[in-house]
Amino acid sequence: MKKLKLKELESFLQHVEEFEHPKLLFEQYATRPHIAACMLHTIHNTFDDIENKVVADLGCGCGVLSIGSVMLGAGLCVGFDIDADALEIFSKNAEEFELTNIDMIQCNVCSLATTMSKTFDTVIMNPPFGTKHNKGMDMTFLKVALQMAQTAVYSLHKTSTRQHIQKKADEWKVKMEVIAELRYDLPASYKFHKKKSVDIEVDLIRFSFEKLPN
């Protein structure tokens, strides 16, 4: 297994350029290097769901999760995002890191369920949390991700929504496992933000297709 210590991975990911002008409509918040590194390190070392796998990164933004996945040996990582400006930054980041087995597609993630059904081994994402203009978008992303993945989906969700997500997972007959509880340090990104940063409690959740107990 490809070995990269957590601190090494985080150090690399700190060099990934983030949004210059984040767009509120798309709820654009960069995944912090520490969160991204913890997320990917756990997926790689505990579940072996990155190395030599075909990975999708939904709502990839500037590409931090995709870049980290390729550093950990992903066979191919494809990032999907609706925003051309974000993908332009992602493309520059991929060039800076001299990564080749990485691709990006501009599209509405909600439209992928039928065209990309079961195309990827693993889907990773930090979806919109569904606030402001995007109510329920986190669950829309999750539903699409589950249709795209063959093995597992790894997703960040606000801890406060855990019960609701568990109910949905039961309904969709997928196994849900909270594999890490993290603190998302959200810096002030928009005019309405009054504080310099806010800590949000988030769950890293693994959704898989193992049979549920009767």
C-alpha positions in Angstrom: 0.0 0.0 0.0 1.2 3.5 -0.9 2.6 5.0 2.3 2.2 8.7 2.9 2.0 9.9 6.5 -0.9 12.1 7.5 1.3 15.1 8.1 3.0 14.7 4.8 -0.3 14.5 2.9 -1.6 17.6 4.8 1.6 19.5 4.0 1.2 18.8 0.2 -2.5 19.7 0.3 -1.7 23.1 1.8 -0.2 24.1 -1.5 -3.5 23.5 -3.4 -4.9 26.9 -4.5 -8.4 27.7 -3.3 -11.3 29.8 -4.6 -10.4 33.4 -5.3 -14.1 34.5 -5.4 -16.3 31.8 -3.9 -19.9 31.8 -5.2 -22.6 31.7 -2.6 -25.1 30.2 -5.1 -23.0 27.0 -5.2 -22.2 27.1 -1.5 -18.5 27.1 -2.3 -16.3 26.5 0.7 -12.8 25.0 0.2 -12.2 21.7 2.0 -9.5 22.6 4.5 -6.2 20.7 4.0 -6.4 19.2 7.5 -9.9 17.8 6.9 -9.0 16.6 3.4 -5.9 14.8 4.6 -7.7 13.2 7.5 -10.5 12.1 5.2 -8.3 10.6 2.5 -5.8 9.0 5.0 -8.6 7.2 6.7 -10.2 6.0 3.5 -6.8 4.8 2.2 -5.4 3.2 5.3 -8.5 1.7 6.9 -10.5 0.7 3.9 -8.1 0.5 1.0 -10.6 2.3 -1.2 -8.2 4.6 -3.1 -5.1 2.9 -4.3 -5.5 1.5 -7.9 -9.2 2.4 -7.7 -11.3 4.6 -10.1 -12.5 7.4 -7.9 -15.1 10.2 -8.4 -15.0 13.5 -6.6 -18.4 15.1 -6.7 -18.6 18.9 -6.3 -14.8 18.8 -6.6 -14.2 22.6 -6.5 -10.5 23.4 -6.7 -9.6 19.7 -6.6 -8.1 19.1 -3.1 -9.7 15.7 -2.6 -8.9 14.6 -6.2 -5.3 15.6 -5.9 -4.9 13.9 -2.5 -6.5 10.7 -3.9 -4.0 10.6 -6.8 -1.1 11.2 -4.4 -2.4 8.1 -2.5 -2.2 6.0 -5.7 -5.7 6.2 -7.3 -5.7 4.6 -10.7 -7.8 7.5 -12.0 -9.7 10.3 -10.2 -12.4 12.3 -12.0 -13.7 15.6 -10.5 -17.2 16.8 -11.3 -18.3 20.4 -10.7 -20.8 22.8 -12.2 -18.5 25.9 -12.0 -16.0 26.5 -14.8 -14.0 29.0 -12.7 -13.5 26.3 -10.0 -12.4 23.8 -12.6 -9.9 26.3 -14.0 -8.2 26.6 -10.6 -8.4 22.8 -10.3 -6.7 22.4 -13.7 -3.9 24.7 -12.6 -3.5 22.8 -9.4 -3.2 19.5 -11.2 -0.5 21.0 -13.5 1.4 22.4 -10.5 1.5 18.9 -8.9 2.3 17.3 -12.3 -0.5 14.8 -12.0 -1.6 12.9 -15.1 -4.2 10.3 -14.0 -6.7 13.0 -13.1 -9.6 14.4 -15.0 -12.4 17.0 -14.5 -15.8 17.4 -16.0 -18.0 20.4 -15.9 -21.6 19.4 -15.3 -24.5 19.5 -12.9 -23.8 16.7 -10.5 -27.6 16.0 -10.2 -27.6 14.8 -13.8 -25.0 12.1 -13.3 -27.0 9.3 -11.8 -28.2 7.7 -15.0 -25.2 8.4 -17.2 -22.5 7.3 -14.7 -24.3 4.4 -13.0 -21.8 2.1 -11.2 -18.9 3.6 -13.1 -16.6 4.2 -10.1 -15.2 2.0 -7.4 -15.2 4.8 -4.8 -17.0 8.2 -4.6 -15.6 10.9 -2.3 -17.2 14.3 -1.7 -17.7 17.3 0.5 -21.2 18.2 -0.7 -23.0 21.4 -0.2 -24.5 21.2 3.3 -27.9 22.3 2.0 -28.1 25.7 3.6 -29.2 29.1 2.2 -30.2 28.4 -1.5 -29.5 24.7 -1.6 -31.9 23.0 0.9 -31.6 19.3 0.6 -28.7 19.4 -1.8 -26.5 17.3 0.5 -29.0 14.4 0.2 -29.3 14.9 -3.6 -25.5 14.6 -3.9 -25.6 11.5 -1.7 -28.3 9.8 -3.8 -26.3 10.4 -7.0 -23.1 9.2 -5.4 -24.6 5.9 -4.3 -25.8 5.3 -7.9 -22.3 6.0 -9.2 -20.3 3.9 -6.8 -19.7 0.2 -6.9 -18.1 -0.2 -3.5 -18.4 2.8 -1.2 -19.2 6.5 -0.9 -17.3 8.7 1.6 -19.0 12.0 2.4 -18.8 14.9 4.9 -22.1 15.9 6.6 -23.0 18.1 9.5 -23.1 16.0 12.7 -26.5 17.7 13.5 -28.0 15.9 10.5 -26.8 12.4 11.4 -30.2 11.0 12.5 -31.8 12.2 9.3 -29.0 10.7 7.1 -29.3 7.4 9.0 -33.0 7.3 8.3 -32.3 7.9 4.6 -29.6 5.2 4.5 -32.0 2.7 6.0 -34.6 3.7 3.4 -32.1 3.3 0.6 -30.8 0.0 2.1 -27.2 1.0 2.4 -24.9 0.5 5.3 -23.9 3.8 7.0 -20.9 4.1 9.3 -19.5 7.3 10.9 -15.8 6.7 10.6 -14.6 10.0 12.0 -15.9 13.1 13.8 -14.1 16.2 12.7 -14.2 19.9 13.3 -14.6 22.0 10.1 -12.8 25.3 10.6 -14.9 27.5 8.3 -13.2 30.8 7.5 -15.3 33.9 6.7 -15.9 33.7 3.0 -18.9 35.8 2.3 -20.1 39.3 3.3 -22.8 38.0 5.7 -20.2 36.1 7.7 -19.7 38.1 10.9 -17.0 36.0 12.5 -13.5 35.4 11.2 -14.1 31.6 11.4 -16.6 29.2 12.8 -16.1 25.6 13.9 -18.7 23.2 12.6 -18.9 19.6 13.8 -18.9 17.2 10.8 -19.1 13.5 10.4 -17.0 11.6 7.8 -19.4 8.8 6.8 -18.9 5.7 4.8 -21.8 4.3 2.9 -21.4 0.8 1.5 -23.5 -1.8 -0.1 -22.9 -4.7 2.3 -26.0 -6.6 3.2 -27.8 -5.1 6.1 -28.8 -7.4 9.0 -32.4 -8.5 8.9 
